[in-house]
Structures are given as structure tokens and as C-alpha cells.
Amino acid sequence: MMQGKKPTPDTVIASVNMWLTPLQVNAASR
């Protein structure tokens, strides 16, 4: 996934949002 790149805050935030958004959608749809 990370191909030898240093994780920058932007990429960390993007990946966290990618995982959290479906969780928030699932929680909201309950």
C-alpha cells in the first residue's frame, strides 16, 4: 500500500478518513 513512501500527515489523514467514513455511515444508518 505505502510503496516505500514516508507517511505524511496528509496521507495518514486520508487513510484514516478512508476507514472511518464507512464506519460513520454504518453508524448513521442504524
C-alpha positions as a printed NumPy array, in Angstrom:
array([[  0.   ,   0.   ,   0.   ],
       [  2.64 ,   2.509,   1.045],
       [  5.327,   1.799,  -1.527],
       [  8.447,   2.984,   0.282],
       [  6.997,   6.453,   0.838],
       [  7.246,   8.146,   4.195],
       [  3.803,   8.608,   5.67 ],
       [  2.959,  12.3  ,   5.703],
       [  0.158,  13.821,   7.746],
       [ -1.896,  14.202,   4.565],
       [ -1.638,  10.534,   3.644],
       [ -2.294,   9.478,   7.237],
       [ -5.412,  11.647,   7.397],
       [ -6.567,  10.374,   4.012],
       [ -6.175,   6.735,   5.024],
       [ -7.858,   7.303,   8.383],
       [-10.772,   9.036,   6.66 ],
       [-10.983,   6.161,   4.203],
       [-11.513,   3.74 ,   7.099],
       [-13.623,   5.978,   9.337],
       [-16.098,   7.225,   6.752],
       [-17.753,   3.804,   6.156],
       [-17.924,   3.282,   9.913],
       [-19.669,   6.615,  10.375],
       [-22.055,   5.819,   7.524],
       [-22.866,   2.448,   9.084],
       [-23.418,   4.036,  12.483],
       [-25.632,   6.734,  10.989],
       [-27.727,   4.244,   9.059],
       [-28.603,   2.202,  12.14 ]])
